[in-house]
């Protein structure tokens, strides 16, 4: 079976919000400086759906650094989308192979703004 992050990466590349949501516990939490806190699998799925709507197709997810230790996963990766290239840091607390808590944030990048939001 593929590792948690390998599955997560494949769902990112496929733009599959439902697939990513399946990697989380029903009561999981996702936290970010960018969007605050999302509580529960459905809210996390909706956050990923909005992410895919904004960024369009994802062409690349390349791991820069990764630490996987005893139920915790800390990963820095670079992602390329229709809007540009950006770097993210994600920390996952895993329980039984699924995410219980997820901290995420973009740390740098150049992403084109949505003209309709101006």
VMD Tcl script that draws the C-alpha trace (Angstrom):
set ca {
  {0.00 0.00 0.00}
  {1.25 3.48 -0.84}
  {2.32 5.74 2.02}
  {-0.04 8.42 3.31}
  {1.82 11.20 1.50}
  {2.11 9.22 -1.74}
  {-1.68 8.84 -1.70}
  {-2.10 12.53 -0.79}
  {0.22 13.53 -3.64}
  {-1.68 11.40 -6.17}
  {-4.99 12.96 -5.15}
  {-3.45 16.45 -5.45}
  {-2.25 15.67 -8.96}
  {-5.69 14.31 -9.86}
  {-7.54 17.29 -8.34}
  {-9.50 14.76 -6.28}
  {-10.97 16.48 -3.20}
  {-13.06 13.41 -2.31}
  {-9.99 11.16 -2.49}
  {-7.98 13.46 -0.24}
  {-10.88 13.72 2.22}
  {-10.85 9.93 2.49}
  {-7.36 10.19 4.01}
  {-8.76 12.07 7.04}
  {-10.69 10.95 10.11}
  {-14.31 12.13 10.32}
  {-13.40 14.58 13.10}
  {-10.02 15.70 11.71}
  {-8.79 19.28 11.95}
  {-6.93 21.26 9.28}
  {-5.25 24.53 10.31}
  {-3.56 27.28 8.29}
  {-2.59 30.93 8.62}
  {-4.28 31.40 5.24}
  {-7.79 30.09 5.97}
  {-7.95 29.40 9.70}
  {-9.35 26.13 11.00}
  {-11.48 23.56 9.21}
  {-13.23 20.99 11.40}
  {-14.27 17.60 10.07}
  {-13.74 15.63 6.90}
  {-16.49 17.43 4.96}
  {-15.04 20.88 5.71}
  {-11.58 19.64 4.72}
  {-12.99 18.24 1.48}
  {-14.62 21.60 0.77}
  {-11.32 23.38 1.45}
  {-9.52 21.15 -1.06}
  {-12.32 21.64 -3.61}
  {-11.89 25.43 -3.26}
  {-8.12 24.99 -3.56}
  {-8.53 23.07 -6.84}
  {-11.09 25.58 -8.14}
  {-8.64 28.42 -7.49}
  {-5.43 26.76 -8.72}
  {-6.78 24.71 -11.63}
  {-4.91 21.57 -12.58}
  {-1.81 20.60 -10.61}
  {1.01 19.51 -12.90}
  {3.70 18.73 -10.33}
  {4.14 17.98 -6.62}
  {7.82 17.53 -5.79}
  {9.03 16.74 -2.27}
  {11.86 18.97 -1.06}
  {12.19 17.53 2.46}
  {10.24 14.94 4.43}
  {10.38 13.53 7.96}
  {8.14 10.58 8.77}
  {8.36 9.55 12.41}
  {6.07 7.49 14.59}
  {2.70 8.74 13.38}
  {3.81 12.25 12.44}
  {4.70 13.44 8.97}
  {6.40 16.75 8.20}
  {6.83 17.56 4.51}
  {7.94 20.53 2.45}
  {7.07 20.39 -1.24}
  {6.88 22.50 -4.37}
  {3.69 22.48 -6.38}
  {3.05 23.73 -9.90}
  {-0.47 24.68 -10.93}
  {-2.13 26.65 -13.69}
  {-1.66 29.76 -11.51}
  {2.04 29.32 -10.79}
  {4.64 27.62 -8.64}
  {4.60 27.70 -4.86}
  {6.12 25.94 -1.87}
  {4.12 24.50 1.02}
  {4.90 23.06 4.41}
  {2.53 20.44 5.81}
  {2.57 18.65 9.14}
  {0.23 15.71 9.65}
  {-0.57 13.88 12.87}
  {-1.61 10.41 11.75}
  {-3.72 7.87 13.59}
  {-4.25 4.45 12.03}
  {-2.91 5.68 8.69}
  {-5.34 8.62 8.46}
  {-4.81 12.28 9.33}
  {-6.17 13.37 12.68}
  {-4.67 16.87 12.49}
  {-3.10 18.74 9.57}
  {-1.18 22.02 9.67}
  {-0.55 23.60 6.25}
  {0.73 26.82 4.79}
  {2.27 28.26 1.65}
  {5.74 29.57 2.49}
  {6.70 31.13 -0.83}
  {5.69 31.30 -4.42}
  {4.35 33.24 -7.32}
  {0.67 32.63 -7.96}
  {-1.41 34.72 -10.31}
  {-4.31 36.51 -8.66}
  {-7.88 35.82 -9.71}
  {-8.87 38.87 -11.79}
  {-12.53 38.47 -10.80}
  {-11.63 39.03 -7.13}
  {-10.15 42.51 -7.69}
}
mol new
graphics top color blue
foreach p $ca { graphics top sphere $p radius 0.5 }
foreach p [lrange $ca 0 end-1] q [lrange $ca 1 end] { graphics top cylinder $p $q radius 0.2 }
display resetview
